Amino acid sequence: MEVIFKKITRRKYEICSEWGNRISIPDWSQSQSKTGIIDVNGHQSIIPRKGDLLSIPMQKTEAIIAEFIEVNRCVDPMDMFFAKIKLIDYEKNLTITACGQKEGV
């Protein structure tokens, strides 16, 4: 899904655990850090880029939207990456319109 956010076209990813299509947060306790920056890793056929968005489902609240702020692609395997994300806001506070434009930020 392509998303327009701050007038920059970005892809939106979701936490998933399928083989070959995975994005995970190895240590969620990092979210308690003062910076709000969290390490993630995964395998995707289309590697996230800096500025892309990640939807993180929560058990007791709405999903949280985070932004990829650093992405390091691996050479072997080519579909693997390590990244840093920064939490933005709850998804319910951000509106994604039908045409893919994100409002509310």
N, C-alpha and C positions, 0 to 999 in steps of 0.2 A: 504494500500500500504506500503510495507516494503521498507525502504530507508537506504542505507549505507552512513554514514556521519562521517568523521573522524575515519573510521574503526570500528564504533560501529553501530550495527543494530538498527534502530529506526523506529517507525511507524510515518506516516505523517497524521495529522488530518486537517480538514477544518472547518471554522466557519459555523455552521448550526443551524437551528431553528426548526427541526422536534421534535415532542413529543418523549421523550425517547432517542433522539439522538441529543443533543444540546450542543454546546459550544458557550459561549457568553462573551463579554467584557462589563461589566456593566458601566464602566466609561472610555471611550476612551481618555478623556482629560489627563489621567495619562501618555499617550504616550509622552506628552510634558515634562515629568520629566527629570531631568539630568541623571538618572540612566538607563532609557529606559526599566524599569521593570514594567509590567502591570499585574493587577489581572484579572483572568478569572475564570469562573465556568461553570459547565455543568453536563449533564447526558449522560453517554456512557456505552454500555455493556462491552466494553474493555476500562478501565480507562487509560488515558495517563500515561506514566512513565517519570521520570526525564530524559531529553535528547531527548525525542520525539519532533517532529516538528509540527508546526501549520501554515497553509497557511491562511493569512488574506486578503480577497479581498478588494481592495480600489476602490473608485468611479472614481477618476481622474488619477490614476497611476496603475502600475502593482501590483500584489499581493505581500505582504510582508511575509517573512518567519520568524517565531519566534521559539525559543526553550523553552520547558518546563524546568524550573530550580528548581521548587518545586511543588510537587503535594500532596495534602492532601485528602485522600479518606474518605467519610462519612460512618458511620455504618448504618444509616437509613435515606434515602434509600441507598442501597448498590451501586447503579449505579451513585451516585452524588459525585462530587469532587469540590474542590477549588484549584486553582493553581496560580503560578506566571510564566510569560513568559518573555523572553528577546528578543528584536528585533534583527535579524541577518542581513538581507539584503533584497533587492527586489528579488523576485523569478526569474526575467529575468537575474539577475547577477549570478545565481546559476544554474548549469546544472544538471538535473536529467536524467541519461542515461536510455536506454531501460531495462537494467538489474537491475535497481533500485539503481545504485551507484550514489552518489551525488558528483559532482566535482566543482571546482571553489572556494573552501574555503580553 
